[in-house]
Amino acid sequence: MKNPAKFMREVRQEAGRVTWPTRRETTVSTLMVVVLVIVASLFFLLVDSVLSWGVTKILGIGG
C-alpha cells in the first residue's frame, strides 16, 4: 500500500508535465469538430431523404 503523501507528490509531479494546448490549437480543433459535425449531418440528411423517397416509391405510399 502506498503512502498517501508520496502519492500526492507523484500526482503533482505528473501534473507538472502536462502540456496544455494553445488558444489557437483549441480554436482550430473546435472549428474542425463543428465543420465535421455539419458535414456529417448534411450527409445523413441526404441519405435519409434518398432512402425515404425510395421506400415511398417502392411501397407506393405517401404523397
N, CA, C and O of each residue as an XYZ file, in Angstrom:
252
protein
N       0.848     -1.181      0.000
C       0.000      0.000      0.000
C       0.898      1.250      0.000
O       1.886      1.322      0.731
N       0.529      2.228     -0.836
C       1.363      3.420     -0.966
C       1.060      4.441      0.109
O      -0.040      4.507      0.659
N       2.064      5.220      0.381
C       1.930      6.325      1.314
C       1.124      7.432      0.624
O       1.490      7.840     -0.478
N       0.029      7.937      1.239
C      -0.786      8.978      0.609
C       0.004     10.247      0.276
O      -0.254     10.881     -0.747
N       0.953     10.619      1.117
C       1.750     11.816      0.861
C       2.621     11.616     -0.379
O       2.759     12.522     -1.200
N       3.203     10.433     -0.507
C       4.027     10.144     -1.671
C       3.169     10.146     -2.934
O       3.584     10.648     -3.979
N       1.971      9.580     -2.824
C       1.061      9.563     -3.956
C       0.736     10.987     -4.411
O       0.748     11.266     -5.610
N       0.449     11.879     -3.481
C       0.122     13.266     -3.816
C       1.313     13.975     -4.468
O       1.133     14.760     -5.400
N       2.527     13.701     -3.981
C       3.725     14.282     -4.599
C       3.866     13.818     -6.047
O       4.201     14.605     -6.933
N       3.605     12.527     -6.277
C       3.704     11.988     -7.630
C       2.629     12.584     -8.537
O       2.883     12.842     -9.713
N       1.446     12.802     -8.004
C       0.371     13.412     -8.785
C       0.762     14.830     -9.177
O       0.585     15.220    -10.331
N       1.294     15.611     -8.231
C       1.737     16.981     -8.537
C       2.848     16.975     -9.579
O       2.868     17.809    -10.484
N       3.763     16.036     -9.443
C       4.875     15.938    -10.385
C       4.347     15.605    -11.786
O       4.785     16.199    -12.771
N       3.429     14.680    -11.871
C       2.864     14.295    -13.164
C       2.047     15.441    -13.767
O       2.095     15.663    -14.977
N       1.309     16.160    -12.945
C       0.517     17.297    -13.427
C       1.426     18.395    -13.977
O       1.025     19.138    -14.874
N       2.625     18.501    -13.456
C       3.571     19.494    -13.950
C       4.072     19.176    -15.349
O       4.572     20.061    -16.043
N       3.944     17.925    -15.769
C       4.404     17.517    -17.101
C       3.339     17.716    -18.177
O       3.620     17.568    -19.366
N       2.135     18.047    -17.765
C       1.042     18.202    -18.720
C       1.286     19.431    -19.587
O       1.617     20.506    -19.087
N       1.118     19.256    -20.881
C       1.217     20.397    -21.794
C      -0.180     20.729    -22.286
O      -0.853     19.884    -22.876
N      -0.612     21.950    -22.048
C      -1.938     22.387    -22.435
C      -1.890     22.959    -23.839
O      -0.892     23.570    -24.224
N      -2.965     22.768    -24.620
C      -2.972     23.338    -25.971
C      -3.061     24.858    -25.917
O      -3.592     25.438    -24.969
N      -2.534     25.476    -26.945
C      -2.615     26.936    -27.028
C      -4.042     27.330    -27.408
O      -4.850     26.490    -27.804
N      -4.331     28.614    -27.280
C      -5.666     29.103    -27.652
C      -5.934     28.827    -29.127
O      -7.049     28.462    -29.501
N      -4.920     28.998    -29.960
C      -5.079     28.762    -31.403
C      -5.375     27.296    -31.686
O      -6.262     26.989    -32.483
N      -4.651     26.392    -31.050
C      -4.895     24.962    -31.242
C      -6.310     24.577    -30.814
O      -6.981     23.792    -31.484
N      -6.749     25.133    -29.701
C      -8.101     24.852    -29.215
C      -9.145     25.383    -30.186
O     -10.133     24.704    -30.465
N      -8.938     26.590    -30.702
C      -9.880     27.185    -31.650
C      -9.945     26.373    -32.937
O     -11.033     26.088    -33.438
N      -8.799     26.002    -33.467
C      -8.758     25.226    -34.709
C      -9.431     23.867    -34.510
O     -10.205     23.435    -35.363
N      -9.153     23.203    -33.417
C      -9.766     21.900    -33.149
C     -11.275     22.022    -33.009
O     -12.017     21.186    -33.524
N     -11.732     23.055    -32.319
C     -13.168     23.264    -32.139
C     -13.845     23.526    -33.474
O     -14.908     22.969    -33.751
N     -13.238     24.372    -34.306
C     -13.814     24.649    -35.622
C     -13.851     23.401    -36.494
O     -14.816     23.186    -37.227
N     -12.815     22.582    -36.421
C     -12.805     21.332    -37.183
C     -13.940     20.423    -36.754
O     -14.603     19.816    -37.594
N     -14.168     20.325    -35.463
C     -15.255     19.483    -34.958
C     -16.601     20.011    -35.428
O     -17.447     19.236    -35.876
N     -16.810     21.318    -35.332
C     -18.079     21.915    -35.759
C     -18.304     21.668    -37.251
O     -19.399     21.277    -37.655
N     -17.283     21.893    -38.066
C     -17.414     21.684    -39.515
C     -17.722     20.222    -39.826
O     -18.596     19.937    -40.644
N     -17.020     19.299    -39.186
C     -17.257     17.878    -39.447
C     -18.641     17.436    -38.983
O     -19.258     16.582    -39.621
N     -19.136     17.999    -37.892
C     -20.495     17.684    -37.434
C     -21.513     18.170    -38.460
O     -22.475     17.464    -38.762
N     -21.308     19.367    -38.994
C     -22.221     19.901    -40.014
C     -22.178     19.033    -41.275
O     -23.225     18.705    -41.832
N     -20.988     18.663    -41.724
C     -20.853     17.823    -42.918
C     -21.526     16.471    -42.699
O     -22.256     15.996    -43.569
N     -21.290     15.852    -41.554
C     -21.907     14.557    -41.264
C     -23.429     14.683    -41.196
O     -24.144     13.805    -41.678
N     -23.925     15.765    -40.603
C     -25.376     15.986    -40.513
C     -25.990     16.120    -41.897
O     -27.039     15.538    -42.175
N     -25.340     16.887    -42.766
C     -25.851     17.046    -44.130
C     -25.813     15.720    -44.896
O     -26.739     15.407    -45.644
N     -24.754     14.952    -44.711
C     -24.649     13.644    -45.360
C     -25.796     12.737    -44.931
O     -26.459     12.133    -45.774
N     -26.032     12.637    -43.628
C     -27.087     11.754    -43.144
C     -28.476     12.274    -43.509
O     -29.393     11.477    -43.706
N     -28.648     13.583    -43.603
C     -29.909     14.148    -44.074
C     -30.147     13.729    -45.524
O     -31.254     13.329    -45.883
N     -29.122     13.818    -46.346
C     -29.233     13.419    -47.752
C     -29.549     11.927    -47.870
O     -30.462     11.545    -48.602
N     -28.807     11.086    -47.159
C     -29.029      9.643    -47.219
C     -30.444      9.310    -46.734
O     -31.128      8.491    -47.347
N     -30.881      9.928    -45.655
C     -32.217      9.684    -45.126
C     -33.292     10.107    -46.126
O     -34.287      9.404    -46.303
N     -33.096     11.243    -46.775
C     -34.064     11.727    -47.757
C     -34.151     10.780    -48.954
O     -35.247     10.463    -49.418
N     -33.003     10.330    -49.451
C     -32.985      9.412    -50.592
C     -33.644      8.088    -50.223
O     -34.451      7.569    -50.994
N     -33.321      7.544    -49.079
C     -33.935      6.285    -48.658
C     -35.436      6.440    -48.441
O     -36.212      5.560    -48.816
N     -35.842      7.537    -47.847
C     -37.263      7.794    -47.624
C     -38.000      7.891    -48.959
O     -39.076      7.316    -49.125
N     -37.416      8.619    -49.904
C     -38.019      8.743    -51.238
C     -38.113      7.369    -51.911
O     -39.137      7.034    -52.506
N     -37.052      6.588    -51.814
C     -37.036      5.255    -52.440
C     -38.064      4.326    -51.847
O     -38.762      3.626    -52.581
N     -38.172      4.304    -50.531
C     -39.151      3.434    -49.876
C     -40.564      3.879    -50.232
O     -41.439      3.044    -50.459
N     -40.790      5.175    -50.280
C     -42.113      5.687    -50.660
C     -42.472      5.257    -52.077
O     -43.604      4.842    -52.324
N     -41.532      5.348    -53.011
C     -41.786      4.936    -54.394
C     -42.002      3.432    -54.513
O     -42.884      2.988    -55.248
N     -41.212      2.656    -53.802
C     -41.334      1.201    -53.874
C     -42.668      0.726    -53.299
O     -43.340     -0.119    -53.891
N     -43.046      1.271    -52.147
C     -44.274      0.836    -51.494
C     -45.510      1.549    -52.009
O     -46.632      1.111    -51.755
N     -45.318      2.627    -52.718
C     -46.435      3.373    -53.279
C     -47.308      4.048    -52.243
O     -48.520      4.170    -52.423
N     -46.696      4.484    -51.165
C     -47.450      5.157    -50.108
C     -47.000      6.614    -50.006
O     -45.956      6.992    -50.538
N     -47.783      7.402    -49.334
C     -47.405      8.791    -49.107
C     -47.687      9.648    -50.319
O     -48.327      9.221    -51.280
N     -47.182     10.892    -50.243
C     -47.514     11.817    -51.315
C     -46.422     12.229    -52.165
O     -46.624     13.010    -53.094
